Amino acid sequence: MKRNLSVFFITVFAGLLSACSNERSVILGPQQWQDLSFQVEARPSPLRVGMNEFIVVASHGKYKPGVGLVVMLRASETEEWRQAIQDGYTGVYRRAVKVNDPAAQSLSVHVRRVKGDNEGDETVLLFPLNQKRVAQ
């Protein structure tokens, strides 16, 4: 119960901080895999050639974080996978990845379960980088 309450307050606080900014974010997704929903926030906005930060949010339903995952990212088939860093037990995974052509590339998100009933299951989700910007 305490952990769920902590996750809730962290999420609300992060949302309030982002609401104070005039910056717009690029939101990719959502996409569904098994019982998880994935959404990706990209920074800076708009995406640029070079290193860009991607924040992958995994969740069960609306408010339950998707944990027990290994998340790896890449923006090109020729690049190596880069493991994202899990941000506590919040279902948030982040990593900077090199982007060569934001108008044409897609972000590949490799997800593997490491805990739970479906341990070992994996998939690759593709998020086209050429998306609309949305206000936060």
Residue pairs with C-beta under 8 A, 6 or more apart in sequence:
3 89
7 65
7 89
7 90
8 63
10 88
10 90
11 63
11 90
18 25
18 136
19 136
21 136
23 45
23 136
24 45
24 133
24 134
24 135
24 136
25 41
25 42
25 43
25 45
25 133
25 134
25 136
26 41
26 42
26 43
26 45
26 46
26 47
26 129
26 131
26 133
26 134
27 39
27 40
27 41
27 42
27 131
27 134
28 39
28 40
28 41
28 42
28 107
28 127
28 128
28 129
28 131
29 37
29 38
29 39
29 40
29 125
29 127
30 37
30 38
30 39
31 37
31 38
31 39
31 125
31 127
32 38
33 111
33 123
33 125
34 118
34 121
35 60
36 58
36 59
36 60
36 66
36 69
36 111
37 58
37 59
37 60
37 61
37 66
38 56
38 57
38 58
38 66
38 109
38 111
38 125
39 56
39 57
40 54
40 55
40 56
40 57
40 107
40 109
40 127
41 54
41 55
41 57
42 52
42 53
42 54
42 55
42 107
42 129
43 52
43 53
43 54
43 55
44 52
44 53
45 133
46 102
46 133
47 99
47 102
47 129
48 99
48 102
49 99
49 100
49 101
49 102
50 98
50 99
51 96
51 97
51 98
51 99
52 96
52 97
52 98
52 99
52 102
53 94
53 95
53 96
54 73
54 84
54 94
54 95
54 96
54 97
54 107
55 92
55 93
55 94
56 71
56 73
56 84
56 92
56 93
56 94
56 109
57 91
57 92
57 93
58 65
58 66
58 67
58 69
58 71
58 91
58 92
58 93
58 111
59 65
59 66
59 91
60 66
64 91
65 89
65 90
65 91
65 92
66 91
67 86
67 89
67 91
67 115
68 113
68 114
68 115
68 116
69 86
69 93
69 111
69 112
69 113
69 114
70 83
70 111
70 112
70 114
71 83
71 84
71 86
71 93
71 95
71 109
71 110
71 111
72 81
72 82
72 83
72 84
72 109
72 110
73 81
73 82
73 84
73 95
73 97
73 107
73 108
73 109
73 110
74 80
74 81
74 82
74 97
74 107
74 108
74 110
75 97
75 98
75 99
75 100
75 105
75 106
75 107
75 108
75 129
76 98
76 100
76 105
77 108
79 97
79 98
81 110
82 95
82 97
83 95
84 93
84 94
84 95
85 93
85 94
85 95
86 92
86 93
87 93
87 94
97 107
99 105
99 129
102 129
102 130
103 129
103 130
104 130
105 129
106 126
106 127
106 128
106 129
107 126
107 127
107 129
108 124
108 125
108 126
109 124
109 125
109 126
109 127
110 122
110 123
110 124
111 122
111 123
111 124
111 125
112 120
112 121
112 122
113 119
113 120
113 121
113 122
